[in-house]
């Protein structure tokens, strides 16, 4: 599995409007259930959270898609 820093760099390079397939090809596929995540942004489709490694205490990233395009990307503070 690539290093956490590799994913951080890729995450920073993501641009709103990119196709979902392009985004998902570059980031971890597995969704991580995370307690305490703020509500999804209005008018979004599917939102997914992940962290690298999946069981670590690294940042939690949320990516949201609307009409199969990246509509939101945030590093979520869950108060850990």
Secondary structure, 3 states (H helix, E strand, C coil): CCCHHHHHHHHHHCCCCCEHHHHHHHCCCCCCCCCCCCCCCCCCCCEEEECCCCCCCCCEEEEEEECCEEEEEEEECCCC
